[in-house]
Amino acid sequence: MAWEWLAPAGTVIGTLITAGLGGWIGSRHSGRIQQRQHAFDRETSVIERGRERADDAIAALRTLQHHSTTIARWHYVPPSLDSDDVTESRAAHERLGAAIEYLTVQTVRRQIELIYLVIGMSALVTRYGRTEFETTEMMIVSACAEGITVLGRYLRDEQADEPSQTVQALLNAYNRTRALFASPSPCTYPKFT
């Protein structure tokens, strides 16, 4: 009598073990697939957001290039005399700065960050940085054109090669200005005797 129940009970127990093991393996496999899909979706989302911000940064650079004369006077225009051009230029400069953190290629990010800093300090850089550019407006226009080129390559997925001569000139001028203001030389007064 005990032998009669052994086969059905063994079959049920074997089926439960097989189903449990199969379910566990299947759930782990589907969990891995979901994790990969989530990582892919997140990476795609970051890339798409970076492309949208790069488009916005290009529009901001074109606006800054158009208002280069206004930007050159930023440090000299009193706040009470702010015009629509100054407000629009500063808003474009802020949009350019906001786009930097969304750029996924490090070389592009560093070059656009340099362009952002140089444009913001353009009056100081041309005054104290001994630049290769003749005027502040010329430096701003060149920086904006170079930024548009760099972001265009980024959007086309072209390899980011070494910085151009314009970016190198901007970097040199910025570093000279920063070094000048970071460690001011001691002021020496003539001795009156």
PyMOL CGO cylinders between C-alpha atoms (Angstrom):
from pymol import cmd
from pymol.cgo import CYLINDER

trace = [
    CYLINDER, 0.00, 0.00, 0.00, 2.82, 2.44, 0.73, 0.3, 1, 1, 1, 1, 1, 1,
    CYLINDER, 2.82, 2.44, 0.73, 4.36, 1.65, -2.61, 0.3, 1, 1, 1, 1, 1, 1,
    CYLINDER, 4.36, 1.65, -2.61, 1.27, 2.85, -4.44, 0.3, 1, 1, 1, 1, 1, 1,
    CYLINDER, 1.27, 2.85, -4.44, 1.72, 6.44, -3.26, 0.3, 1, 1, 1, 1, 1, 1,
    CYLINDER, 1.72, 6.44, -3.26, 5.44, 6.60, -3.81, 0.3, 1, 1, 1, 1, 1, 1,
    CYLINDER, 5.44, 6.60, -3.81, 5.36, 7.19, -7.59, 0.3, 1, 1, 1, 1, 1, 1,
    CYLINDER, 5.36, 7.19, -7.59, 2.73, 9.97, -7.55, 0.3, 1, 1, 1, 1, 1, 1,
    CYLINDER, 2.73, 9.97, -7.55, 4.33, 11.66, -4.53, 0.3, 1, 1, 1, 1, 1, 1,
    CYLINDER, 4.33, 11.66, -4.53, 7.79, 11.41, -6.11, 0.3, 1, 1, 1, 1, 1, 1,
    CYLINDER, 7.79, 11.41, -6.11, 6.44, 12.85, -9.34, 0.3, 1, 1, 1, 1, 1, 1,
    CYLINDER, 6.44, 12.85, -9.34, 4.83, 15.76, -7.49, 0.3, 1, 1, 1, 1, 1, 1,
    CYLINDER, 4.83, 15.76, -7.49, 7.96, 16.45, -5.44, 0.3, 1, 1, 1, 1, 1, 1,
    CYLINDER, 7.96, 16.45, -5.44, 10.18, 16.20, -8.54, 0.3, 1, 1, 1, 1, 1, 1,
    CYLINDER, 10.18, 16.20, -8.54, 7.88, 18.53, -10.43, 0.3, 1, 1, 1, 1, 1, 1,
    CYLINDER, 7.88, 18.53, -10.43, 7.90, 21.06, -7.59, 0.3, 1, 1, 1, 1, 1, 1,
    CYLINDER, 7.90, 21.06, -7.59, 11.68, 20.98, -7.36, 0.3, 1, 1, 1, 1, 1, 1,
    CYLINDER, 11.68, 20.98, -7.36, 12.05, 21.35, -11.13, 0.3, 1, 1, 1, 1, 1, 1,
    CYLINDER, 12.05, 21.35, -11.13, 9.48, 24.15, -11.28, 0.3, 1, 1, 1, 1, 1, 1,
    CYLINDER, 9.48, 24.15, -11.28, 11.04, 25.96, -8.32, 0.3, 1, 1, 1, 1, 1, 1,
    CYLINDER, 11.04, 25.96, -8.32, 14.56, 25.68, -9.72, 0.3, 1, 1, 1, 1, 1, 1,
    CYLINDER, 14.56, 25.68, -9.72, 13.38, 26.64, -13.21, 0.3, 1, 1, 1, 1, 1, 1,
    CYLINDER, 13.38, 26.64, -13.21, 11.44, 29.61, -11.83, 0.3, 1, 1, 1, 1, 1, 1,
    CYLINDER, 11.44, 29.61, -11.83, 14.41, 30.78, -9.80, 0.3, 1, 1, 1, 1, 1, 1,
    CYLINDER, 14.41, 30.78, -9.80, 16.75, 30.53, -12.80, 0.3, 1, 1, 1, 1, 1, 1,
    CYLINDER, 16.75, 30.53, -12.80, 14.18, 32.25, -15.02, 0.3, 1, 1, 1, 1, 1, 1,
    CYLINDER, 14.18, 32.25, -15.02, 13.66, 35.10, -12.58, 0.3, 1, 1, 1, 1, 1, 1,
    CYLINDER, 13.66, 35.10, -12.58, 17.40, 35.69, -12.27, 0.3, 1, 1, 1, 1, 1, 1,
    CYLINDER, 17.40, 35.69, -12.27, 17.74, 35.70, -16.04, 0.3, 1, 1, 1, 1, 1, 1,
    CYLINDER, 17.74, 35.70, -16.04, 14.86, 38.11, -16.51, 0.3, 1, 1, 1, 1, 1, 1,
    CYLINDER, 14.86, 38.11, -16.51, 16.24, 40.30, -13.69, 0.3, 1, 1, 1, 1, 1, 1,
    CYLINDER, 16.24, 40.30, -13.69, 19.59, 40.55, -15.50, 0.3, 1, 1, 1, 1, 1, 1,
    CYLINDER, 19.59, 40.55, -15.50, 17.84, 41.41, -18.74, 0.3, 1, 1, 1, 1, 1, 1,
    CYLINDER, 17.84, 41.41, -18.74, 15.83, 44.12, -16.96, 0.3, 1, 1, 1, 1, 1, 1,
    CYLINDER, 15.83, 44.12, -16.96, 18.99, 45.56, -15.39, 0.3, 1, 1, 1, 1, 1, 1,
    CYLINDER, 18.99, 45.56, -15.39, 20.72, 45.69, -18.79, 0.3, 1, 1, 1, 1, 1, 1,
    CYLINDER, 20.72, 45.69, -18.79, 17.66, 47.29, -20.37, 0.3, 1, 1, 1, 1, 1, 1,
    CYLINDER, 17.66, 47.29, -20.37, 17.46, 49.85, -17.57, 0.3, 1, 1, 1, 1, 1, 1,
    CYLINDER, 17.46, 49.85, -17.57, 21.16, 50.71, -17.94, 0.3, 1, 1, 1, 1, 1, 1,
    CYLINDER, 21.16, 50.71, -17.94, 20.75, 51.04, -21.71, 0.3, 1, 1, 1, 1, 1, 1,
    CYLINDER, 20.75, 51.04, -21.71, 17.67, 53.25, -21.33, 0.3, 1, 1, 1, 1, 1, 1,
    CYLINDER, 17.67, 53.25, -21.33, 19.45, 55.45, -18.80, 0.3, 1, 1, 1, 1, 1, 1,
    CYLINDER, 19.45, 55.45, -18.80, 22.50, 55.81, -21.04, 0.3, 1, 1, 1, 1, 1, 1,
    CYLINDER, 22.50, 55.81, -21.04, 20.31, 56.61, -24.04, 0.3, 1, 1, 1, 1, 1, 1,
    CYLINDER, 20.31, 56.61, -24.04, 18.42, 59.19, -22.00, 0.3, 1, 1, 1, 1, 1, 1,
    CYLINDER, 18.42, 59.19, -22.00, 21.66, 60.87, -20.88, 0.3, 1, 1, 1, 1, 1, 1,
    CYLINDER, 21.66, 60.87, -20.88, 22.94, 60.98, -24.46, 0.3, 1, 1, 1, 1, 1, 1,
    CYLINDER, 22.94, 60.98, -24.46, 19.66, 62.42, -25.75, 0.3, 1, 1, 1, 1, 1, 1,
    CYLINDER, 19.66, 62.42, -25.75, 19.60, 65.03, -23.00, 0.3, 1, 1, 1, 1, 1, 1,
    CYLINDER, 19.60, 65.03, -23.00, 23.21, 65.92, -23.81, 0.3, 1, 1, 1, 1, 1, 1,
    CYLINDER, 23.21, 65.92, -23.81, 22.31, 66.36, -27.48, 0.3, 1, 1, 1, 1, 1, 1,
    CYLINDER, 22.31, 66.36, -27.48, 19.35, 68.59, -26.59, 0.3, 1, 1, 1, 1, 1, 1,
    CYLINDER, 19.35, 68.59, -26.59, 21.54, 70.70, -24.35, 0.3, 1, 1, 1, 1, 1, 1,
    CYLINDER, 21.54, 70.70, -24.35, 24.24, 70.84, -27.04, 0.3, 1, 1, 1, 1, 1, 1,
    CYLINDER, 24.24, 70.84, -27.04, 21.64, 72.22, -29.46, 0.3, 1, 1, 1, 1, 1, 1,
    CYLINDER, 21.64, 72.22, -29.46, 20.66, 74.79, -26.85, 0.3, 1, 1, 1, 1, 1, 1,
    CYLINDER, 20.66, 74.79, -26.85, 24.33, 75.65, -26.29, 0.3, 1, 1, 1, 1, 1, 1,
    CYLINDER, 24.33, 75.65, -26.29, 24.85, 76.21, -30.02, 0.3, 1, 1, 1, 1, 1, 1,
    CYLINDER, 24.85, 76.21, -30.02, 21.88, 78.59, -30.05, 0.3, 1, 1, 1, 1, 1, 1,
    CYLINDER, 21.88, 78.59, -30.05, 23.35, 80.37, -27.01, 0.3, 1, 1, 1, 1, 1, 1,
    CYLINDER, 23.35, 80.37, -27.01, 26.75, 80.67, -28.71, 0.3, 1, 1, 1, 1, 1, 1,
    CYLINDER, 26.75, 80.67, -28.71, 25.13, 82.19, -31.79, 0.3, 1, 1, 1, 1, 1, 1,
    CYLINDER, 25.13, 82.19, -31.79, 23.35, 84.71, -29.57, 0.3, 1, 1, 1, 1, 1, 1,
    CYLINDER, 23.35, 84.71, -29.57, 26.61, 85.52, -27.77, 0.3, 1, 1, 1, 1, 1, 1,
    CYLINDER, 26.61, 85.52, -27.77, 28.39, 85.89, -31.08, 0.3, 1, 1, 1, 1, 1, 1,
    CYLINDER, 28.39, 85.89, -31.08, 25.69, 88.29, -32.27, 0.3, 1, 1, 1, 1, 1, 1,
    CYLINDER, 25.69, 88.29, -32.27, 25.99, 90.39, -29.09, 0.3, 1, 1, 1, 1, 1, 1,
    CYLINDER, 25.99, 90.39, -29.09, 29.80, 90.36, -28.88, 0.3, 1, 1, 1, 1, 1, 1,
    CYLINDER, 29.80, 90.36, -28.88, 30.04, 94.14, -28.53, 0.3, 1, 1, 1, 1, 1, 1,
    CYLINDER, 30.04, 94.14, -28.53, 27.62, 94.10, -25.59, 0.3, 1, 1, 1, 1, 1, 1,
    CYLINDER, 27.62, 94.10, -25.59, 29.50, 91.26, -23.90, 0.3, 1, 1, 1, 1, 1, 1,
    CYLINDER, 29.50, 91.26, -23.90, 32.80, 93.11, -24.33, 0.3, 1, 1, 1, 1, 1, 1,
    CYLINDER, 32.80, 93.11, -24.33, 31.34, 95.91, -22.17, 0.3, 1, 1, 1, 1, 1, 1,
    CYLINDER, 31.34, 95.91, -22.17, 29.92, 93.65, -19.39, 0.3, 1, 1, 1, 1, 1, 1,
    CYLINDER, 29.92, 93.65, -19.39, 32.49, 94.71, -16.86, 0.3, 1, 1, 1, 1, 1, 1,
    CYLINDER, 32.49, 94.71, -16.86, 32.09, 98.36, -17.73, 0.3, 1, 1, 1, 1, 1, 1,
    CYLINDER, 32.09, 98.36, -17.73, 28.29, 98.69, -17.94, 0.3, 1, 1, 1, 1, 1, 1,
    CYLINDER, 28.29, 98.69, -17.94, 26.70, 99.75, -14.63, 0.3, 1, 1, 1, 1, 1, 1,
    CYLINDER, 26.70, 99.75, -14.63, 23.77, 97.52, -13.54, 0.3, 1, 1, 1, 1, 1, 1,
    CYLINDER, 23.77, 97.52, -13.54, 21.32, 100.42, -13.87, 0.3, 1, 1, 1, 1, 1, 1,
    CYLINDER, 21.32, 100.42, -13.87, 22.10, 100.72, -17.57, 0.3, 1, 1, 1, 1, 1, 1,
    CYLINDER, 22.10, 100.72, -17.57, 21.25, 97.09, -18.39, 0.3, 1, 1, 1, 1, 1, 1,
    CYLINDER, 21.25, 97.09, -18.39, 19.52, 96.92, -21.74, 0.3, 1, 1, 1, 1, 1, 1,
    CYLINDER, 19.52, 96.92, -21.74, 17.69, 94.11, -23.50, 0.3, 1, 1, 1, 1, 1, 1,
    CYLINDER, 17.69, 94.11, -23.50, 20.94, 93.18, -25.27, 0.3, 1, 1, 1, 1, 1, 1,
    CYLINDER, 20.94, 93.18, -25.27, 22.77, 92.77, -21.96, 0.3, 1, 1, 1, 1, 1, 1,
    CYLINDER, 22.77, 92.77, -21.96, 19.91, 90.74, -20.46, 0.3, 1, 1, 1, 1, 1, 1,
    CYLINDER, 19.91, 90.74, -20.46, 19.69, 88.50, -23.54, 0.3, 1, 1, 1, 1, 1, 1,
    CYLINDER, 19.69, 88.50, -23.54, 23.47, 88.01, -23.62, 0.3, 1, 1, 1, 1, 1, 1,
    CYLINDER, 23.47, 88.01, -23.62, 23.63, 87.09, -19.94, 0.3, 1, 1, 1, 1, 1, 1,
    CYLINDER, 23.63, 87.09, -19.94, 20.72, 84.65, -20.35, 0.3, 1, 1, 1, 1, 1, 1,
    CYLINDER, 20.72, 84.65, -20.35, 22.52, 83.05, -23.31, 0.3, 1, 1, 1, 1, 1, 1,
    CYLINDER, 22.52, 83.05, -23.31, 25.73, 82.83, -21.26, 0.3, 1, 1, 1, 1, 1, 1,
    CYLINDER, 25.73, 82.83, -21.26, 23.83, 81.08, -18.45, 0.3, 1, 1, 1, 1, 1, 1,
    CYLINDER, 23.83, 81.08, -18.45, 22.27, 78.62, -20.93, 0.3, 1, 1, 1, 1, 1, 1,
    CYLINDER, 22.27, 78.62, -20.93, 25.75, 77.82, -22.23, 0.3, 1, 1, 1, 1, 1, 1,
    CYLINDER, 25.75, 77.82, -22.23, 26.98, 77.20, -18.68, 0.3, 1, 1, 1, 1, 1, 1,
    CYLINDER, 26.98, 77.20, -18.68, 23.98, 74.98, -17.88, 0.3, 1, 1, 1, 1, 1, 1,
    CYLINDER, 23.98, 74.98, -17.88, 24.66, 72.80, -20.93, 0.3, 1, 1, 1, 1, 1, 1,
    CYLINDER, 24.66, 72.80, -20.93, 28.22, 71.95, -19.89, 0.3, 1, 1, 1, 1, 1, 1,
    CYLINDER, 28.22, 71.95, -19.89, 27.35, 69.32, -17.30, 0.3, 1, 1, 1, 1, 1, 1,
    CYLINDER, 27.35, 69.32, -17.30, 25.23, 67.37, -19.81, 0.3, 1, 1, 1, 1, 1, 1,
    CYLINDER, 25.23, 67.37, -19.81, 28.01, 66.90, -22.36, 0.3, 1, 1, 1, 1, 1, 1,
    CYLINDER, 28.01, 66.90, -22.36, 29.17, 63.29, -22.13, 0.3, 1, 1, 1, 1, 1, 1,
    CYLINDER, 29.17, 63.29, -22.13, 32.56, 63.57, -23.88, 0.3, 1, 1, 1, 1, 1, 1,
    CYLINDER, 32.56, 63.57, -23.88, 35.20, 64.94, -21.49, 0.3, 1, 1, 1, 1, 1, 1,
    CYLINDER, 35.20, 64.94, -21.49, 37.30, 66.76, -24.10, 0.3, 1, 1, 1, 1, 1, 1,
    CYLINDER, 37.30, 66.76, -24.10, 34.23, 68.52, -25.46, 0.3, 1, 1, 1, 1, 1, 1,
    CYLINDER, 34.23, 68.52, -25.46, 33.10, 69.39, -21.94, 0.3, 1, 1, 1, 1, 1, 1,
    CYLINDER, 33.10, 69.39, -21.94, 36.49, 70.91, -21.06, 0.3, 1, 1, 1, 1, 1, 1,
    CYLINDER, 36.49, 70.91, -21.06, 36.66, 72.95, -24.27, 0.3, 1, 1, 1, 1, 1, 1,
    CYLINDER, 36.66, 72.95, -24.27, 33.12, 74.34, -23.88, 0.3, 1, 1, 1, 1, 1, 1,
    CYLINDER, 33.12, 74.34, -23.88, 33.80, 75.10, -20.21, 0.3, 1, 1, 1, 1, 1, 1,
    CYLINDER, 33.80, 75.10, -20.21, 36.91, 77.05, -21.24, 0.3, 1, 1, 1, 1, 1, 1,
    CYLINDER, 36.91, 77.05, -21.24, 34.91, 78.96, -23.86, 0.3, 1, 1, 1, 1, 1, 1,
    CYLINDER, 34.91, 78.96, -23.86, 32.23, 79.69, -21.25, 0.3, 1, 1, 1, 1, 1, 1,
    CYLINDER, 32.23, 79.69, -21.25, 34.81, 81.03, -18.77, 0.3, 1, 1, 1, 1, 1, 1,
    CYLINDER, 34.81, 81.03, -18.77, 36.66, 83.11, -21.36, 0.3, 1, 1, 1, 1, 1, 1,
    CYLINDER, 36.66, 83.11, -21.36, 33.44, 84.71, -22.62, 0.3, 1, 1, 1, 1, 1, 1,
    CYLINDER, 33.44, 84.71, -22.62, 32.42, 85.54, -19.06, 0.3, 1, 1, 1, 1, 1, 1,
    CYLINDER, 32.42, 85.54, -19.06, 35.78, 87.15, -18.32, 0.3, 1, 1, 1, 1, 1, 1,
    CYLINDER, 35.78, 87.15, -18.32, 36.39, 88.51, -21.82, 0.3, 1, 1, 1, 1, 1, 1,
    CYLINDER, 36.39, 88.51, -21.82, 37.08, 92.10, -20.79, 0.3, 1, 1, 1, 1, 1, 1,
    CYLINDER, 37.08, 92.10, -20.79, 39.60, 91.02, -18.16, 0.3, 1, 1, 1, 1, 1, 1,
    CYLINDER, 39.60, 91.02, -18.16, 41.22, 88.40, -20.37, 0.3, 1, 1, 1, 1, 1, 1,
    CYLINDER, 41.22, 88.40, -20.37, 41.87, 90.82, -23.23, 0.3, 1, 1, 1, 1, 1, 1,
    CYLINDER, 41.87, 90.82, -23.23, 42.98, 93.58, -20.90, 0.3, 1, 1, 1, 1, 1, 1,
    CYLINDER, 42.98, 93.58, -20.90, 45.38, 91.57, -18.73, 0.3, 1, 1, 1, 1, 1, 1,
    CYLINDER, 45.38, 91.57, -18.73, 45.93, 88.25, -20.50, 0.3, 1, 1, 1, 1, 1, 1,
    CYLINDER, 45.93, 88.25, -20.50, 48.06, 89.45, -23.42, 0.3, 1, 1, 1, 1, 1, 1,
    CYLINDER, 48.06, 89.45, -23.42, 45.99, 87.58, -26.00, 0.3, 1, 1, 1, 1, 1, 1,
    CYLINDER, 45.99, 87.58, -26.00, 46.63, 86.90, -29.66, 0.3, 1, 1, 1, 1, 1, 1,
    CYLINDER, 46.63, 86.90, -29.66, 43.28, 88.57, -30.42, 0.3, 1, 1, 1, 1, 1, 1,
    CYLINDER, 43.28, 88.57, -30.42, 43.22, 92.24, -31.36, 0.3, 1, 1, 1, 1, 1, 1,
    CYLINDER, 43.22, 92.24, -31.36, 39.98, 93.17, -29.58, 0.3, 1, 1, 1, 1, 1, 1,
    CYLINDER, 39.98, 93.17, -29.58, 37.60, 91.72, -27.03, 0.3, 1, 1, 1, 1, 1, 1,
    CYLINDER, 37.60, 91.72, -27.03, 34.89, 91.45, -29.68, 0.3, 1, 1, 1, 1, 1, 1,
    CYLINDER, 34.89, 91.45, -29.68, 37.23, 89.48, -31.94, 0.3, 1, 1, 1, 1, 1, 1,
    CYLINDER, 37.23, 89.48, -31.94, 38.06, 87.08, -29.10, 0.3, 1, 1, 1, 1, 1, 1,
    CYLINDER, 38.06, 87.08, -29.10, 34.37, 86.54, -28.30, 0.3, 1, 1, 1, 1, 1, 1,
    CYLINDER, 34.37, 86.54, -28.30, 33.44, 85.94, -31.93, 0.3, 1, 1, 1, 1, 1, 1,
    CYLINDER, 33.44, 85.94, -31.93, 36.35, 83.49, -32.33, 0.3, 1, 1, 1, 1, 1, 1,
    CYLINDER, 36.35, 83.49, -32.33, 35.46, 81.67, -29.09, 0.3, 1, 1, 1, 1, 1, 1,
    CYLINDER, 35.46, 81.67, -29.09, 31.80, 81.36, -30.12, 0.3, 1, 1, 1, 1, 1, 1,
    CYLINDER, 31.80, 81.36, -30.12, 32.72, 80.10, -33.61, 0.3, 1, 1, 1, 1, 1, 1,
    CYLINDER, 32.72, 80.10, -33.61, 35.06, 77.53, -32.11, 0.3, 1, 1, 1, 1, 1, 1,
    CYLINDER, 35.06, 77.53, -32.11, 32.40, 76.44, -29.60, 0.3, 1, 1, 1, 1, 1, 1,
    CYLINDER, 32.40, 76.44, -29.60, 29.88, 75.95, -32.41, 0.3, 1, 1, 1, 1, 1, 1,
    CYLINDER, 29.88, 75.95, -32.41, 32.44, 73.85, -34.30, 0.3, 1, 1, 1, 1, 1, 1,
    CYLINDER, 32.44, 73.85, -34.30, 33.22, 71.70, -31.24, 0.3, 1, 1, 1, 1, 1, 1,
    CYLINDER, 33.22, 71.70, -31.24, 29.54, 71.13, -30.43, 0.3, 1, 1, 1, 1, 1, 1,
    CYLINDER, 29.54, 71.13, -30.43, 28.77, 70.39, -34.09, 0.3, 1, 1, 1, 1, 1, 1,
    CYLINDER, 28.77, 70.39, -34.09, 31.37, 67.62, -34.07, 0.3, 1, 1, 1, 1, 1, 1,
    CYLINDER, 31.37, 67.62, -34.07, 29.92, 66.35, -30.79, 0.3, 1, 1, 1, 1, 1, 1,
    CYLINDER, 29.92, 66.35, -30.79, 26.43, 66.16, -32.31, 0.3, 1, 1, 1, 1, 1, 1,
    CYLINDER, 26.43, 66.16, -32.31, 27.75, 64.34, -35.39, 0.3, 1, 1, 1, 1, 1, 1,
    CYLINDER, 27.75, 64.34, -35.39, 29.61, 61.83, -33.18, 0.3, 1, 1, 1, 1, 1, 1,
    CYLINDER, 29.61, 61.83, -33.18, 32.95, 62.76, -34.71, 0.3, 1, 1, 1, 1, 1, 1,
    CYLINDER, 32.95, 62.76, -34.71, 36.07, 62.00, -32.72, 0.3, 1, 1, 1, 1, 1, 1,
    CYLINDER, 36.07, 62.00, -32.72, 37.15, 64.81, -30.46, 0.3, 1, 1, 1, 1, 1, 1,
    CYLINDER, 37.15, 64.81, -30.46, 40.73, 65.40, -31.44, 0.3, 1, 1, 1, 1, 1, 1,
    CYLINDER, 40.73, 65.40, -31.44, 43.24, 67.77, -29.91, 0.3, 1, 1, 1, 1, 1, 1,
    CYLINDER, 43.24, 67.77, -29.91, 42.12, 71.33, -29.21, 0.3, 1, 1, 1, 1, 1, 1,
    CYLINDER, 42.12, 71.33, -29.21, 42.43, 73.72, -32.14, 0.3, 1, 1, 1, 1, 1, 1,
    CYLINDER, 42.43, 73.72, -32.14, 44.80, 76.68, -32.22, 0.3, 1, 1, 1, 1, 1, 1,
    CYLINDER, 44.80, 76.68, -32.22, 41.93, 78.99, -31.25, 0.3, 1, 1, 1, 1, 1, 1,
    CYLINDER, 41.93, 78.99, -31.25, 41.12, 76.94, -28.15, 0.3, 1, 1, 1, 1, 1, 1,
    CYLINDER, 41.12, 76.94, -28.15, 44.81, 76.81, -27.27, 0.3, 1, 1, 1, 1, 1, 1,
    CYLINDER, 44.81, 76.81, -27.27, 45.08, 80.61, -27.64, 0.3, 1, 1, 1, 1, 1, 1,
    CYLINDER, 45.08, 80.61, -27.64, 42.00, 81.07, -25.45, 0.3, 1, 1, 1, 1, 1, 1,
    CYLINDER, 42.00, 81.07, -25.45, 43.45, 78.70, -22.85, 0.3, 1, 1, 1, 1, 1, 1,
    CYLINDER, 43.45, 78.70, -22.85, 46.77, 80.54, -22.80, 0.3, 1, 1, 1, 1, 1, 1,
    CYLINDER, 46.77, 80.54, -22.80, 45.08, 83.94, -22.38, 0.3, 1, 1, 1, 1, 1, 1,
    CYLINDER, 45.08, 83.94, -22.38, 42.77, 82.59, -19.66, 0.3, 1, 1, 1, 1, 1, 1,
    CYLINDER, 42.77, 82.59, -19.66, 45.65, 80.97, -17.75, 0.3, 1, 1, 1, 1, 1, 1,
    CYLINDER, 45.65, 80.97, -17.75, 47.71, 84.17, -17.90, 0.3, 1, 1, 1, 1, 1, 1,
    CYLINDER, 47.71, 84.17, -17.90, 44.79, 86.20, -16.54, 0.3, 1, 1, 1, 1, 1, 1,
    CYLINDER, 44.79, 86.20, -16.54, 43.97, 83.65, -13.84, 0.3, 1, 1, 1, 1, 1, 1,
    CYLINDER, 43.97, 83.65, -13.84, 47.60, 83.49, -12.74, 0.3, 1, 1, 1, 1, 1, 1,
    CYLINDER, 47.60, 83.49, -12.74, 47.76, 87.26, -12.60, 0.3, 1, 1, 1, 1, 1, 1,
    CYLINDER, 47.76, 87.26, -12.60, 44.73, 87.50, -10.32, 0.3, 1, 1, 1, 1, 1, 1,
    CYLINDER, 44.73, 87.50, -10.32, 45.45, 84.35, -8.28, 0.3, 1, 1, 1, 1, 1, 1,
    CYLINDER, 45.45, 84.35, -8.28, 48.80, 85.51, -6.99, 0.3, 1, 1, 1, 1, 1, 1,
    CYLINDER, 48.80, 85.51, -6.99, 48.97, 89.28, -7.13, 0.3, 1, 1, 1, 1, 1, 1,
    CYLINDER, 48.97, 89.28, -7.13, 52.43, 90.72, -7.02, 0.3, 1, 1, 1, 1, 1, 1,
    CYLINDER, 52.43, 90.72, -7.02, 53.24, 92.77, -3.95, 0.3, 1, 1, 1, 1, 1, 1,
    CYLINDER, 53.24, 92.77, -3.95, 52.73, 96.45, -4.45, 0.3, 1, 1, 1, 1, 1, 1,
    CYLINDER, 52.73, 96.45, -4.45, 55.95, 98.38, -4.19, 0.3, 1, 1, 1, 1, 1, 1,
    CYLINDER, 55.95, 98.38, -4.19, 55.85, 102.05, -3.46, 0.3, 1, 1, 1, 1, 1, 1,
    CYLINDER, 55.85, 102.05, -3.46, 58.77, 104.35, -4.13, 0.3, 1, 1, 1, 1, 1, 1,
    CYLINDER, 58.77, 104.35, -4.13, 60.58, 105.46, -1.03, 0.3, 1, 1, 1, 1, 1, 1,
    CYLINDER, 60.58, 105.46, -1.03, 60.40, 109.15, -0.34, 0.3, 1, 1, 1, 1, 1, 1,
    CYLINDER, 60.40, 109.15, -0.34, 63.48, 110.47, 1.41, 0.3, 1, 1, 1, 1, 1, 1,
]
cmd.load_cgo(trace, "trace")
